[in-house]
Amino acid sequence: MSADAVIGVDLGGTNVRAGRVEAGRLVELRSAKVHSRGGEQDVLEDMFGVIDPLLTKKVAGIGAGVPSVIDVKAGIVYDVQNIRSWKRVPLKATLEERYHLPVYINNDANCFAAGEKYFGKAKPYDQAVGLIMGTGLGAGVIANGRLFSGANCGAGEFGMLPYRDRNFEAYASGQFFERVYGVSGGDLYERVQKGEAKARRIFLEFGAHVGEAIKAICYAVDPEIIVLGGSVSRAFRFFRAAMWERFRTFAYSITKERLKIEVSDTENVAILGAAALYYDARVE
């Protein structure tokens, strides 16, 4: 990873956060509310408001993570989640015109994977997956030491793979608890921590589905490590055993012996991952 200072931006439907990374550390952080019901320019101004104070002569580039469909080469974002006015925004061109710096744009799941590769638990590995388990199931793929986004930024959409009567996202994310048992993952997590037997059984059932999703990921991209993130990953200790039990049915013994699955502990990984887009683009 180069020593260049980089600004990473994490745009969400409620807040926009940005940080300056220097020498592999987040040295300054800014955050602001997003005018999610405002116009396209209103949200851009929110973004400018957190980037501007972070600029120094040392800054060599900007990376931004956006929860949307993205044309990575052109840097255009489409139909951003929870920001109605952002239907088609040429974000890369807009930021480059304002700041006269190279800008890299990707989705939030890919930024998570890049953050883990350059700053977190995937750092020692060339083949990795960052799997976000929240209200959905998203992932980013590290292949041969670099982020792999695919032709249309669709690589790693394992949650969309068909599974049972739906897809993996319906069974291996927070959707499972609401859809099958009518309870939020957060409420169930509180109950299982208090020792409730029913909550423990539900997490074991959930873990079996996660194990099937892990098998599909391994058949597709054969990672050395899968790093879990997102709100549901906090409950890992309650579904870990069932997940591994189901994964034992995987066809290839060497994968079963070598695969590592860990939970992210990287603070501000979304911002770091956005900054990592710059570093990743410079890997030869």
Solvent accessible surface area in square Angstrom, and as a share of the most:
residue,aa,sasa,rsa
1,M,110,0.49
2,S,48,0.31
3,A,88,0.68
4,D,53,0.28
5,A,5,0.04
6,V,0,0.00
7,I,0,0.00
8,G,0,0.00
9,V,0,0.00
10,D,30,0.15
11,L,2,0.01
12,G,22,0.21
13,G,17,0.17
14,T,83,0.49
15,N,56,0.29
16,V,0,0.00
17,R,63,0.23
18,A,0,0.00
19,G,0,0.00
20,R,28,0.10
21,V,0,0.00
22,E,37,0.17
23,A,82,0.64
24,G,27,0.26
25,R,157,0.57
26,L,44,0.22
27,V,57,0.33
28,E,51,0.23
29,L,80,0.40
30,R,100,0.37
31,S,71,0.46
32,A,37,0.29
33,K,140,0.59
34,V,14,0.08
35,H,110,0.49
36,S,27,0.18
37,R,186,0.68
38,G,23,0.22
39,G,34,0.33
40,E,67,0.30
41,Q,98,0.44
42,D,67,0.35
43,V,0,0.00
44,L,6,0.03
45,E,89,0.40
46,D,16,0.08
47,M,0,0.00
48,F,11,0.05
49,G,46,0.44
50,V,4,0.02
51,I,0,0.00
52,D,56,0.29
53,P,57,0.36
54,L,0,0.00
55,L,67,0.33
56,T,59,0.34
57,K,210,0.89
58,K,140,0.59
59,V,10,0.06
60,A,30,0.23
61,G,0,0.00
62,I,0,0.00
63,G,0,0.00
64,A,0,0.00
65,G,3,0.03
66,V,0,0.00
67,P,13,0.08
68,S,16,0.10
69,V,101,0.58
70,I,3,0.02
71,D,56,0.29
72,V,54,0.31
73,K,188,0.80
74,A,47,0.36
75,G,0,0.00
76,I,19,0.10
77,V,0,0.00
78,Y,66,0.25
79,D,89,0.46
80,V,7,0.04
81,Q,111,0.49
82,N,120,0.62
83,I,2,0.01
84,R,162,0.59
85,S,35,0.23
86,W,0,0.00
87,K,123,0.52
88,R,138,0.50
89,V,1,0.00
90,P,51,0.32
91,L,0,0.00
92,K,46,0.20
93,A,56,0.44
94,T,34,0.20
95,L,0,0.00
96,E,52,0.23
97,E,134,0.60
98,R,107,0.39
99,Y,24,0.09
100,H,153,0.68
101,L,35,0.17
102,P,45,0.28
103,V,0,0.00
104,Y,57,0.22
105,I,3,0.02
106,N,5,0.02
107,N,15,0.08
108,D,64,0.33
109,A,11,0.08
110,N,0,0.00
111,C,2,0.01
112,F,12,0.05
113,A,2,0.01
114,A,0,0.00
115,G,0,0.00
116,E,1,0.01
117,K,23,0.10
118,Y,16,0.06
119,F,38,0.16
120,G,16,0.16
121,K,61,0.26
122,A,2,0.01
123,K,118,0.50
124,P,108,0.68
125,Y,40,0.15
126,D,76,0.39
127,Q,53,0.23
128,A,2,0.02
129,V,1,0.01
130,G,1,0.01
131,L,1,0.01
132,I,45,0.23
133,M,0,0.00
134,G,11,0.11
135,T,123,0.72
136,G,21,0.20
137,L,5,0.02
138,G,19,0.18
139,A,3,0.03
140,G,0,0.00
141,V,7,0.04
142,I,4,0.02
143,A,35,0.27
144,N,123,0.63
145,G,12,0.11
146,R,92,0.33
147,L,26,0.13
148,F,106,0.44
149,S,18,0.12
150,G,29,0.28
151,A,106,0.82
152,N,124,0.63
153,C,9,0.06
154,G,39,0.38
155,A,21,0.17
156,G,8,0.08
157,E,78,0.35
158,F,14,0.06
159,G,1,0.01
160,M,100,0.45
161,L,71,0.35
162,P,114,0.72
163,Y,27,0.10
164,R,164,0.60
165,D,104,0.54
166,R,127,0.47
167,N,36,0.18
168,F,15,0.06
169,E,32,0.14
170,A,6,0.05
171,Y,20,0.07
172,A,1,0.01
173,S,0,0.00
174,G,12,0.12
175,Q,69,0.31
176,F,1,0.00
177,F,1,0.00
178,E,96,0.43
179,R,87,0.32
180,V,64,0.37
181,Y,85,0.32
182,G,61,0.59
183,V,20,0.12
184,S,38,0.25
185,G,20,0.20
186,G,37,0.35
187,D,74,0.38
188,L,0,0.00
189,Y,39,0.15
190,E,99,0.44
191,R,74,0.27
192,V,2,0.01
193,Q,90,0.40
194,K,171,0.72
195,G,50,0.48
196,E,61,0.27
197,A,61,0.48
198,K,99,0.42
199,A,0,0.00
200,R,109,0.40
201,R,145,0.53
202,I,5,0.03
203,F,2,0.01
204,L,78,0.39
205,E,67,0.30
206,F,0,0.00
207,G,0,0.00
208,A,18,0.14
209,H,7,0.03
210,V,1,0.00
211,G,0,0.00
212,E,34,0.15
213,A,3,0.02
214,I,0,0.00
215,K,28,0.12
216,A,22,0.17
217,I,0,0.00
218,C,4,0.03
219,Y,110,0.42
220,A,64,0.50
221,V,52,0.30
222,D,89,0.46
223,P,7,0.05
224,E,71,0.32
225,I,1,0.00
226,I,0,0.00
227,V,1,0.00
228,L,0,0.00
229,G,5,0.05
230,G,35,0.33
231,S,65,0.42
232,V,13,0.07
233,S,6,0.04
234,R,148,0.54
235,A,3,0.02
236,F,17,0.07
237,R,143,0.52
238,F,13,0.05
239,F,0,0.00
240,R,111,0.40
241,A,74,0.57
242,A,17,0.13
243,M,0,0.00
244,W,64,0.22
245,E,103,0.46
246,R,78,0.28
247,F,2,0.01
248,R,144,0.53
249,T,89,0.52
250,F,6,0.02
251,A,68,0.52
252,Y,129,0.49
253,S,70,0.45
254,I,88,0.45
255,T,16,0.09
256,K,72,0.31
257,E,138,0.62
258,R,166,0.61
259,L,13,0.06
260,K,91,0.39
261,I,15,0.07
262,E,61,0.27
263,V,41,0.24
264,S,25,0.16
265,D,106,0.55
266,T,23,0.13
267,E,140,0.63
268,N,47,0.24
269,V,26,0.15
270,A,32,0.25
271,I,0,0.00
272,L,15,0.08
273,G,0,0.00
274,A,0,0.00
275,A,0,0.00
276,A,0,0.00
277,L,11,0.05
278,Y,5,0.02
279,Y,6,0.02
280,D,10,0.05
281,A,42,0.32
282,R,107,0.39
283,V,57,0.33
284,E,209,0.94
